[in-house]
């Protein structure tokens, strides 16, 4: 799992989703096709967007949230079957995330 923190929105949801899709060898999507691909997940007072995408052999699950002026990314990828087996643990981890600094 990789956890990254960047200032701003790093290009926005569409750019980030398409970047991850490209990493899996998948074609980019248009803005209109994005909403059904993104699941909303709430953890305490933190709202996350989550995507689950599978390429030929690799599956990627990513969650991201904005906190203040920054964006936090949590990305988990690997062999498709293994990621599928571990996804519930990843989701539980995301649901446990708390920010101690105010926005």
N, C-alpha and C positions, 0 to 999 in steps of 0.2 A: 504494500500500500504506500502511496505517496501522498503527502500532505503539503500543499503549497499555499502561500499567502502572497497576494499582489495588491498594489494600490489600484483603485479604480475598478472598472468592470472587465478589463482585459479583452475588450472587443465585443463583449455582450454574449448572451446565451447562444445565439445562433453560431457565432464564430467559434466559440469553444466546443459546441457539439460537433460542428463540422470538422474541427481539428482532430477530435477524438475519432470520429468516423474515418477520417483519412488514415489515421494510425492503424486502423483495422482493415484498410483496403476497401472501405465502403464509399459510395458516392455521397457527395454533399446533399443536403436537403435545403429546400426553400423555406422561408420564414413561415409560410402557411402550413407546412408539414411538421413544424417543430412541436406544437402543443401536444399532440398525441404521443410523442416520444418521451416527453418529460413528465415524471411523476412528482407530485408535491409531497413533502414529508415534513411534519412538524415535530420538533423535539423541545419540550418545555417552551421557551419563548423564542426558539430559533427555528426559522423556516428554511428548509432546504429544497433544492430542485435536484432530481435524481434521473440519470439516464442509464439504461442497460442496453448495450449493443454488442452484437456478435459478428465477427468476421469469419474468414474461412476456418481458422483454428483457434482464434483468440477471442475472448470475451472481456469486455470492459464495463465496469460499473463505476460511475462517477457521481459524486454529490457535491454541490456547491451552495454557498450562502454568502450574502453580503453582510458585513458587520461594520458599521460606520461607513467610511469611505473606501473600505477594502473588500476584497473577495477572497474567500477561503475555499480551496478545492481539496477534495478527498477522492483519490482515484485508485482503483483496485483492478488489476488485469492479470490474465494468465490463460492457461488452457481452458477452453470453454466449459468442459465438464466440471473441472475443479472450481472455477469461479461460481458456477451454479450451485455446487455443494456448499460453498462458503458465503453465499450472498446474504443469508439471514444473519450471520455473524457480523458482516460488514454493516448491514442496516442497523443492527443493535448498537454497534459502535457509533454510528452517525447519530442515533437517537440519544446517545449519552453525552454528546458534545455540549459544552456550556462555555459561554464567554464570561470571564470574571471582570473584564474591563468594560465600562459602559461604552455605548456607541459614540 
